[in-house]
Amino acid sequence: MNKFKKKNLYVEIKDESFLVAIGEHDDELNFKILEHELYSPSGFKDGKIINLATTVENLKKVVKKVENKSNLFFSEINVIINQTDIDCINISGFKKLNGNQILSDDISYILNDVKSKLLESEKDKTIIHLFNTKYSLDNKQIKNLPIGLYGNFYSHQLTFFLIKNNELKNLKTLFNKCNLDINKIILKNFSDGIKIINSYKNDTFIKFKISKNETNLLFFFESAFCFSQKFNFGSDIILKDISKVCSLEISSVRKIISESNLKISDKNLYIDKKYFDKNNFRKISLDHIMEISSARIEEITNIIFNKNKNLYDIKNKEIDLYFDFEDKDILDKFHYIFENSLKKCKFKILKNKEDDPLDSIKIFGQLLSNGWAKEAIPVVNKKSSLISRIFSSLFE
């Protein structure tokens, strides 16, 4: 068998719960889950530990439960974290070839140079993921490493995802107190992107997850996770605008959106009296509600996509945009406004009705056995040097 054990322990850390599972690889590297347990509360908020003692106690309980059910004992764990404020850095390295053949040593030189400069400038952070994003030989983009080809100038773009050292230390402390060492960490956004690739057979796309209080963007280019961004606003900003302009309680606005037919454009249709207190009734048209909502949605789409300077490389390209809305009323009543506000893209809504809560762990299991073609660092905790880990992934 290979570099890993057949049976492994996994945990997906959520704000509300832990999902702990035991997965097994057979001799053909097929993966299946043997046992799993969901436990709440997690002791996390926004992907970070807020109470170590409580979190340790809760995690111990659920790990012990799956171990007892399986009659297995583990000393290592594979961790999915849902932090959204991870640092994402894209760096390109270069090599003049002067008509010569590009060798693996040339790429090694570029990687070593980029890596050393990054770690020198980001001493308080640790690399979680590293992806080979783009290869260019003589200003022509190519899909695979051009080892053996001839040219004059080679450019290699890498995407780094980094976590703050103190946050990684907190995670290690948590698991050490549970008598577990971390084998590998992956980002939930990474597994979410792989799920889209597997489900829709599409390797270049942007996904927006619009929660009530934040919005998260992830960008995959030819299977490489090359960018993520967090915005400190979500769909509730639309409700707050309506509340402020119309002097309505947020709870009333929610009911209006949920219960009213906002798709009918008739200026003579007004909000029902039942949404007002007896003393503050006013004639407010449903059309006015839509005007307020449309203005805010246009601003949202401009910030996250249309005028997002971080996406300048794809401004003139048509790309699939996948949207995942936490608030299903916002999705139902306003999705066509989002679609009309977005430029040069294919608007798609992710259907989550048939989601398997174990999807991320199943994806992790496959990554552990097969790796990911565009990921250059397969694990976090290895005794070998960073650069040797990069090379083993690139050249095997």
N, C-alpha and C positions, 0 to 999 in steps of 0.2 A: 504494500500500500504506500502511500506517498509521504508527504511532509506533514500530514495532519492525521488526527485520530478519526476513527470512523464515527464515533459519537461525540457530540459537542453540546455545550450549554450556551444558550443565547438569551439576551434580554433586550427588549425594546423599551426605552424609557419615555414615558409620556407624562404630561403635566398632571393628569388625573390618576394614572395607574402604571404599574409594571406589567409587561407581558413577558413571561419567562417560558422558555421552551427547550426541550431536548430534541436535537435533530441527528439523524443518522445518514451516512453515505454508504451505499453498497459498493461492491467491487467494481461496478461500472460507473461509479461516482454519481449515481442518481441519489437524490436527497428526499427524505421524508421526515415528518415530525412525529416523534414517538409520544411525547407528553407535553402539555402546556397548561399554564395557569395565569389568569389575569387577577391582579391584586390592586386594590385601591384603599387608601390614597398612596401616592408615590413619594411625596415629600419634595417634589420638584416644582419649579415655576419657570416658565420660559426656557426650559431645558437645563436649568441650573439648580443645584441643591440649595434649599432654603433652610433645612433643618437636618443636620447630619445624623444626630442620634435617632430621630424618628425614621429617617430614610433607611438607616442600617437595620433597625428593628423590622421594618416592613419588608425589606428585601430578603433578609434572613428567613422570614416566614415562608415566602413564596418559593424561594430556592429549595428550602428543606422539603416543602410539599411535593415538588416535582421529583426531587431525588428519591423521596420515600416511595412515590408511586412507581418509579422505574427501577428501584433497587440499585441505583447508580450513585456514585460520588464524584464530584468534579472539583478540580483545583484551578481551572481556567474558565474564562467566560468571554464571549463575543458580544459587543455592545453596539446597539443602535441608539444614537443620540438625536434629539430633535431641536437642537439649538439652531436658531435662525440668524444670529448675529456673528456667525463665523466669518473670519477674514478670507476674502477671495482675491488672489493676486495673479495676474497674467504677466509673464515675462518671456521675452524672446531672446534667444542666443544666436550667434552668427559664426560662420566659419568661411574664410576665403579658400577656395579650392584651386584656383588658377588652372582649370581644365583637368584636374586630377580626379581620380575615383574617390568617392566618399566612403570612408571606412568606419567601422564601429568605434575606433579610437577617436575619430573626429567628433562623433556624437557624444562620446564619453567626455571629451574636453568641454563641449558646450554645456552638458548637464552639470559637470563639476563646477564650472565657472558660475553658472546661474545659481546653483544651490548654495555655493559659498557666499555669494553676494547677498542672497536673500536671508540666509541665517545670520549673517553679520548685521543686517539692518533690522531684523525681527527677532532679537535675542530673547524676548519675553514670550515667544510663541513656539508651538510645536506643529509640525506638518501632520495632518490627518489624511489628506488625499493629495495625490499629484497625478495630473493627466497630461498626456501628450495631445495637445490640442490641434496644432497645425504644422505641416511640413511644407517648406517651399524651396525649390531648387531653381536658381536663375529666374526668380520672380514668378515661377509657375507653381501653383499649389498642387501637391500630390497627396494621395490618400494614405500611403504607407511609408515606413522608414525607407529612405532611398539608398540603403547600403548597397554598394556595388555600381551605382550610377556615376556618370561623369558630369562635371559642371564647373562653374566658376564661383558661385556664391550660394551657400546653404543657410537657411533660416529655420529655426526650430522653436515653436511656441509651446510653453508649459503653463499649466494652470495649477496653482497651489491653493489648497484650503487649509487654514491654520486655526488652531485653538489656543487660547491663552494658557500659559504654563500653569497658572494657579488653578484654572478650571480643570485642567487635566489632572493636576495633583489631587484636587477634591474628589474626582471620579476614582482615581487609584486608591485613595484613602477609604472611600466607601466600600469598594470591592475587597480591599485587603482586610477590612474589619469583618467581612463576610467570608474570610479565608479563601478569597478568589483573586487570581491575577488576571489582568486584562490581556487577552490574546490579540484581538483586533477591534478597532472602532470604525464604524462607518456612519455617515450622516444620513438621516431619514430622507433628506432631499435627494440624495444619490439613489437610494432604493426606489423612491417615487419616480424618478426619471427612467430608471431601468424598467419599471412596470409599464410606463407609457410605450417605451421601445418594444417591449414584448407583446403588449396588447394591440398596438396600432401599427406595428411594423414600420415605424418612423423614427429615424435616428437624429433628425435635426428639428428642433422645436423649442418653444418657450412655454413654460407652465406658470400660470398665476394662481396661487391659492389665496382667495380673498376671505379672510376670517372677519369676525365682527370688529376687531380692534387693530388688526394689522394685515398687511398684504405681503406675500412672499413671491419672488420671481426666481425661477431657475431656468437656465439656458443650456441645452445640449446641442453640440455641433458634431455631426457624424460620430455619434455615440460617446463623445468626450464631454464630461460635465465641465463646462468652461466658464460659467458665471452664475452668481446668485446675488440677490439684493433683497433687503428687508425695508419695507415702508411702514412708518408708524401711524398708519391709518387703515381702516377697513370699511366694511359696508355700513357700519353704524354712523359714519360721517354723513351719509345721505339722510338718515333719519334725524340726526341732530340739526341739519340745515332746515329741514321741514319744520321741526319743532321750534327752532328759533324764529324763523320768518313768520310762521303762522301762530306763534304763541300757544303751542299745544304740548302736552306732556308726551315724553318719548313713548310711554306705554300706549297712549292713544294713537300715535303715529304708526306704531307697529300694527295695531288692529286695523287701521284704515288701509294700510298697504296689503295686509293679509286678506281683508274681507271685501275690498272695493274692486270694481272692474276699472282699472286705470288705463286699460288699452283703448277704451272708447274715448275719442277726442270730441267731446261736446262741452262747450263752455257753459252750457246751461245746467250741467250736472254738478251738484254740490255735495259736500261732505254731510253725511247724515247727522242729525242733532244728537243721536245717542253717543257720539264721540266727544261731546262737550259737557262740561258741568252746566248747571242751569244758569249760572251767572255770567258765563263767558261765551255764549253762543255767538258765532259770526258766520256770515255766508262766505265760505271758501270753496272755490270751484276745484273739482278734481283736475281740471286742466292746469290750474295754478300749481298743484302738487307735482304734476308731471314737468312743468317748466323748471321748478326748483331742482327736482331730481336730475333732469337732463343736464342742467348747467354743472352740477357737481360731478356727474358721471363723466362729462367731457373733460373736466379738469383732472379727474382721476386717471383717465386713459392717456391724457397728455403726459402726466408725470411718470406713469409706469411704463409707457411704451412710445407713444408718438413723438415725444420730445425728450426721451430718456437718452442722455449723452453717452451712457455706458453701452448703448446698443447701436452705436453709429455704424458699425460694420455691416449691419443688416438692414439699414434704413431703406435701401433701394431694392430689397429682395422680398419676395412673397414668402411668408413663413407661417407655419401652423401655430396658432396660439390656443393652448388648452386652458380652460377656466374651471376652477373648482371653488364653488361658493359654499361657505358654511351656512349662510342664511338662505334657505330655500325660497322664501318669499321674495327676497331681492332677485334671486335667479329667475323666478317665475314672472315677475312683473317688469323687470328692467333689463333682461338679458339682451333684448333686441336693441336697446339704446347703447349698451356696451359695444355690441357688434357694429352698429352704424358709426360709432365714434372712433373705431380702430381703423388704421390705414394700412393698405398693402399687406393684408394678412388673411388667413383662413381661420375664422372664429369657430372654436369647437368647445362643447361643454362636456366635461368628464362625467360619466355616469357611474355613480358610486353605490348603486343599489345592491349590486352583487359582489361588492368588495369582500374579500376574505381578510379578516383581521390578522391572519398569520402571513399575509403576502410578503411583508418586509423581511420577516425571518426566513421565509422560503427563498427569497432572492439572496439573502445573506449566505444561506447554506450553499447555494450554487456558486456565489462569488468565492467562498472559502475553498471550494474544490477546483473551480475552473478559472478563477480570476476574471478580469475584465480587460478586453483588448486594449483600451486606451488608458487604463490606469497603470501608472509606473511604480507606485508603492503599494504592495499588497497588504502590509501589516504595519502596526505602530510599534509593537514591542518585539524587537529582534536585537540580538547581540551584535549582528554584523553592522557595518557602517551604512549610513544612508545611501551613499553612492553605490555600494555593492548591491543593495536592495533594488535600486533603480535598474542596474544593469541586468540582474537576474530576471527581472520582468521583461525588459526590452529585448533581450537577446536569446532567451530560451526558445 
